[in-house]
Amino acid sequence: MIRRIAQDFTDQDLYKFSMGQVAFHQFPYPVARYRYTNRDPEKTFRPGFAKEMQTQVEMMADLSLSDTMFDFFRAQCPWLKPTYLQWLRQYRYKPEQVQATQDATGRLDITIEGPWFETIFWEVPLLFIISELDVTNPATGERLPKAPDWKERIRRKAERLAEAGVNWIDFGTRRRFDFQTEDAVCEIMRDFAPLFRGASNPYLAAKHNIKVFGTYAHELVMAMQAIYGPIMCNAKAMDHWVAEYRGDLGIALTDTVTTEVFLRSFDIYYAKLFDGVRIDSGVPEERGELMVRHYESLNIDPTSKVLAFSDALTDTRAIEIANYFKGRIKTTMGIGTYLTNDVGHKPPNHVIKLVQMDVGYGFTDLVKLSDGKGKFTGPSQVIQDLLRALKIQ
């Protein structure tokens, strides 16, 4: 019997629910199209992998919001509104929204299409399903063996972070080795609270009685490109966010079309409204320094704000970054793959991104211009046109 990899409807990243509420309440009509990208140019998958993937997708059709998780959301995430939570109880994945194929070389192609407020939930589980299927023997169901000291590695990382006074969150759902590994991360690291602040995964947060965290991702700002255009996408993302949450979930994301462009919109109004920002690309010290100077230029005390770092962090880098900004601005670290997929095998480097959106006039191409060129996504001509329009060198 084939084992379903997705454990629960809320085995997911919280920001999918927080962004999903914005889409549900404010943007019920746009149709979204997502696409899978493996950033490893040499990565291929075994024959039949796409079919295995599609089988897992079909098995997700009966996942639903349980009474336990409904109560958890009501208690721990009061900013999720009753109308939305009641709709989530009725929500079911529609497998026909996902198409998975692979070419003769074994390269995987996945496209997701449907109403934005429905399809927003596919990204994270599809990524962790791919990650786990790739290390699973399809004939026996057994996964590749983990390094004998994998749990001790997790504890040593937690000890190092705690000794250095760093606070951190588990951000590792999408690229975890398997569910059991992330489960162990949360179980071990909760002993290091309150410096270990919790997880982005609601299901595991509920299971381990830890806090859950998640605001918004590049997806929200990219969607605003289709509705308002790239020049206004950051400001409009923040406007709709504030309209929905009225001060809750106050961490903005800087790098969807580069931090420099974000700062053109992040004036004193937004800088005072939001508690801080998340930095997800570029050199962390440089990007953080840019934010400190920006707050100072607005006569805002940087020590009243927070920088959340989340790009490919290790415990060593998290400690270095925290020490660099110590006493100047608050920091928190979202650590992902290094916590949930450091078990002796090469972890995946893949993403699923919103690539097009139809708001009633046909599909519009969307782009992401992170602070590092290697993380640009979108058609090359559209990227070049946008770089010129935004006057980015």
C-alpha positions in Angstrom: 0.0 0.0 0.0 1.3 3.4 -1.0 1.9 5.7 2.0 0.6 9.3 1.8 3.4 11.7 2.5 1.3 14.7 3.4 0.5 14.2 7.1 -2.3 16.8 7.5 -3.8 19.8 5.7 -1.9 22.1 8.1 1.4 20.3 7.5 2.3 23.5 5.7 3.9 26.9 6.1 1.8 29.4 8.1 2.3 32.2 5.6 0.2 30.2 3.1 -2.7 30.6 5.4 -2.0 34.3 6.2 -1.6 35.1 2.5 -4.5 32.9 1.7 -6.8 34.9 3.8 -5.8 38.1 1.9 -6.5 36.3 -1.4 -9.8 34.8 -0.1 -11.2 38.1 1.2 -9.7 40.6 -1.2 -8.9 38.8 -4.5 -11.4 36.1 -5.1 -11.2 36.3 -8.9 -7.6 36.1 -10.1 -6.4 32.8 -11.6 -2.9 31.8 -10.6 -0.3 29.7 -12.4 2.7 28.3 -10.6 5.7 26.3 -11.9 8.4 24.1 -10.4 12.0 24.9 -10.8 15.0 22.8 -9.7 18.0 25.1 -9.2 20.4 22.2 -9.6 21.0 22.0 -13.4 22.3 18.4 -13.1 19.3 17.1 -11.1 17.2 14.4 -12.7 14.6 12.0 -11.3 14.1 8.3 -11.8 11.7 7.0 -14.5 8.1 7.1 -13.3 8.8 9.8 -10.7 6.2 12.2 -12.1 3.6 9.4 -11.9 4.5 8.7 -8.3 4.2 12.5 -7.7 0.7 12.5 -9.3 -0.4 9.6 -7.1 0.6 11.6 -4.0 -1.4 14.6 -5.4 -4.5 12.4 -5.8 -4.1 11.1 -2.3 -4.3 14.7 -0.9 -7.9 15.2 -2.1 -9.5 14.1 1.2 -7.2 16.2 3.5 -9.2 18.8 5.5 -8.9 21.2 8.4 -9.5 19.0 11.5 -11.4 20.2 14.6 -8.1 20.1 16.5 -6.3 22.4 14.1 -9.4 24.7 13.8 -9.3 25.2 17.5 -5.5 25.7 17.3 -5.9 28.5 14.7 -8.6 30.2 16.8 -6.5 30.1 19.9 -3.0 30.8 18.5 -3.8 32.8 15.3 -6.6 35.1 16.3 -5.9 37.3 13.2 -7.3 34.4 11.0 -10.9 35.5 10.8 -14.0 33.3 11.4 -15.2 33.6 7.9 -11.9 32.3 6.5 -11.6 29.5 9.1 -15.1 28.3 8.3 -14.3 28.3 4.6 -11.0 26.4 5.3 -13.1 23.7 6.9 -14.8 23.2 3.5 -11.6 23.4 1.5 -10.4 20.3 -0.3 -7.4 20.0 -2.7 -8.3 19.6 -6.3 -5.8 17.2 -7.9 -6.8 18.4 -11.4 -5.1 21.7 -10.6 -1.7 20.0 -10.7 0.1 18.6 -13.8 3.3 16.7 -13.2 5.4 15.3 -16.1 9.1 14.6 -16.8 11.1 14.5 -20.0 13.3 11.8 -21.4 16.3 13.0 -19.4 14.3 12.8 -16.1 13.8 16.5 -15.6 10.6 17.2 -13.7 8.0 19.7 -14.9 5.1 20.7 -12.6 2.5 23.3 -13.3 -0.3 24.4 -11.0 -3.3 26.4 -12.2 -6.6 27.6 -10.7 -8.1 30.3 -8.5 -5.4 31.9 -6.5 -7.2 31.5 -3.1 -7.3 27.7 -3.8 -4.0 27.0 -5.5 -2.0 28.9 -2.9 -1.9 25.8 -0.7 -0.1 23.4 -3.2 3.4 24.8 -3.1 4.8 23.7 0.2 3.4 20.1 0.3 4.4 19.5 -3.3 8.0 20.5 -2.5 8.3 18.3 0.6 6.6 15.4 -1.3 9.3 15.7 -4.0 12.0 15.9 -1.4 10.8 12.8 0.4 9.9 10.7 -2.7 13.4 11.4 -4.1 15.0 9.6 -1.1 12.4 6.8 -1.0 12.7 3.4 -2.7 9.4 3.1 -4.7 9.5 -0.7 -4.5 10.0 -1.0 -0.7 8.9 2.4 0.6 12.1 2.6 2.6 14.0 5.9 2.7 17.7 6.3 2.4 19.4 5.8 5.8 20.2 8.8 7.8 23.6 9.5 9.4 23.8 7.8 12.8 24.4 11.1 14.6 21.6 13.1 12.8 19.7 13.8 16.0 22.8 14.7 17.9 23.6 17.2 15.1 20.3 18.9 15.7 20.9 19.2 19.4 24.4 20.6 18.9 23.1 23.3 16.6 20.5 24.2 19.1 23.1 24.3 21.9 25.4 26.6 19.8 22.6 29.0 18.9 21.3 29.1 22.5 24.8 29.7 24.0 25.3 32.6 21.6 22.0 34.1 22.6 20.5 33.8 19.1 16.7 33.4 18.7 15.5 31.2 15.8 12.5 29.6 14.2 12.2 26.3 12.2 11.6 27.3 8.6 12.4 23.9 7.2 9.2 22.3 6.0 9.5 22.6 2.2 12.9 21.0 1.8 12.9 18.6 4.8 14.3 15.1 4.4 11.0 13.7 5.7 8.3 14.4 8.2 10.0 12.5 11.0 13.1 14.7 10.7 11.3 18.0 11.1 9.2 16.4 13.9 12.5 15.6 15.7 13.8 19.1 15.1 10.8 20.6 16.9 10.9 18.0 19.7 14.5 18.6 20.4 14.6 22.3 20.0 11.6 23.1 22.1 13.9 22.4 25.1 15.7 25.6 24.1 12.7 27.9 24.4 12.4 30.8 24.5 15.4 31.3 22.2 13.9 28.7 20.0 10.8 30.6 19.2 8.8 28.0 17.4 8.1 26.8 13.8 6.5 28.0 10.6 4.5 24.7 10.4 1.1 24.9 12.2 0.7 21.1 12.5 4.1 20.6 14.2 3.6 23.7 16.3 0.3 22.3 17.6 1.8 18.9 18.2 4.8 20.2 20.2 3.0 23.1 21.9 5.2 25.7 20.4 4.4 29.0 18.7 3.8 29.3 15.0 5.1 32.1 12.8 4.5 33.3 9.3 3.6 36.5 7.5 4.0 36.9 3.7 6.3 35.7 1.0 7.3 36.9 -2.5 4.1 35.4 -3.9 2.0 38.3 -2.5 4.2 41.0 -4.0 4.4 39.2 -7.3 0.6 38.9 -7.4 0.4 42.6 -7.0 2.5 43.1 -10.1 -0.4 41.6 -12.2 -3.0 43.8 -10.5 -1.1 47.1 -10.0 2.1 46.8 -12.0 5.7 46.3 -10.7 6.3 49.9 -9.6 3.5 49.8 -7.1 3.7 46.1 -6.1 5.5 46.6 -2.8 3.3 49.4 -1.6 0.1 47.7 -2.6 1.1 44.4 -1.0 1.7 46.3 2.3 -1.6 48.2 1.9 -3.7 45.1 1.4 -1.8 43.4 4.3 -2.5 46.2 6.7 -6.1 46.4 5.6 -6.5 42.7 6.4 -4.5 42.4 9.6 -4.6 45.9 11.2 -1.1 45.7 12.7 -0.8 42.0 13.3 1.9 40.0 11.4 4.0 43.1 11.0 7.0 41.8 9.1 7.4 43.0 5.5 9.5 41.3 2.8 12.1 43.4 1.2 13.5 41.6 -1.9 10.8 40.7 -4.4 12.0 43.4 -6.8 15.3 44.2 -4.9 15.6 45.9 -1.5 16.6 49.2 -3.1 13.3 49.4 -4.9 11.4 48.2 -1.8 12.9 51.1 0.1 11.5 53.6 -2.4 8.0 52.6 -1.1 9.0 51.9 2.6 8.6 55.4 3.8 8.0 56.6 7.4 4.3 55.5 7.1 5.1 51.8 6.4 8.3 51.9 8.5 6.3 52.8 11.6 3.4 50.5 10.7 5.5 47.4 10.3 7.5 45.9 13.2 10.4 45.0 10.9 11.4 43.3 7.7 12.5 39.8 6.4 15.7 39.6 4.5 15.9 36.6 2.2 18.7 37.2 -0.3 22.0 39.1 -0.8 24.7 39.4 1.8 22.9 39.5 5.1 25.2 42.0 6.8 25.0 44.3 3.8 21.2 44.1 3.4 20.7 44.5 7.1 23.0 47.5 7.2 20.9 49.1 4.4 17.8 48.7 6.6 19.5 50.1 9.7 20.6 53.2 7.7 17.1 53.5 6.2 15.4 53.5 9.7 18.0 56.1 10.9 17.2 58.3 7.8 13.6 58.3 8.9 14.5 59.2 12.5 13.3 55.8 13.7 15.3 54.1 16.4 16.5 50.8 14.8 16.6 49.1 18.1 12.8 49.3 18.1 12.7 47.2 14.9 13.5 43.6 13.9 15.4 42.0 11.0 14.3 38.5 10.3 16.9 36.6 8.2 15.9 33.5 6.3 18.3 32.8 3.4 20.2 29.5 3.5 21.3 30.0 7.1 23.5 27.7 9.2 24.0 28.0 12.9 27.4 29.5 12.3 26.0 32.2 9.9 23.1 32.9 12.2 25.4 33.5 15.1 27.7 35.7 13.0 24.8 37.8 11.8 23.2 38.2 15.2 26.6 39.3 16.6 27.1 41.8 13.8 23.8 43.6 14.6 23.9 43.1 18.4 22.8 46.2 20.2 21.9 48.0 16.9 18.7 46.3 15.8 16.8 43.2 17.0 17.3 40.0 14.9 15.6 36.7 14.5 16.7 33.7 12.3 14.5 31.5 10.2 16.6 28.4 9.6 15.3 25.9 7.1 17.1 23.1 5.2 20.1 23.1 7.6 17.8 22.0 10.4 15.5 19.6 8.6 17.7 18.1 5.9 21.2 17.7 7.3 21.2 13.9 7.6 24.0 12.8 5.4 22.5 13.3 1.9 22.6 16.3 -0.5 19.4 18.3 0.2 17.2 19.6 -2.6 17.5 23.1 -4.0 14.1 23.6 -5.6 11.2 26.1 -5.5 7.6 26.5 -6.8 6.9 30.1 -7.8 3.9 32.0 -8.9 4.8 32.7 -12.5 1.7 34.2 -14.1 -1.7 35.6 -13.0 -4.9 36.4 -14.9 -6.9 39.2 -13.3 -9.4 39.2 -16.2 -7.3 40.3 -19.2 -5.3 37.2 -19.8 -2.2 35.9 -18.0 0.5 38.3 -17.1 4.1 37.2 -16.6 5.5 37.8 -13.0 9.1 38.2 -12.0 11.2 38.0 -8.8 14.3 40.2 -8.7 16.0 39.1 -5.5 19.2 40.8 -4.2 21.2 38.0 -5.8 21.0 37.4 -9.5 21.0 33.7 -9.1 17.5 33.9 -7.6 15.9 35.9 -10.4 12.8 34.2 -11.8 10.7 35.1 -14.8 11.1 35.4 -18.6 14.5 37.0 -19.5 13.0 39.7 -21.6 10.4 40.6 -19.0 13.2 40.8 -16.4 15.2 43.1 -18.6 12.2 45.3 -19.3 11.5 45.5 -15.6 15.1 46.3 -14.6 14.9 49.2 -17.0 11.5 50.4 -15.8 12.6 50.3 -12.2 16.0 51.9 -13.1 17.9 49.0 -11.6 21.6 48.6 -12.6 
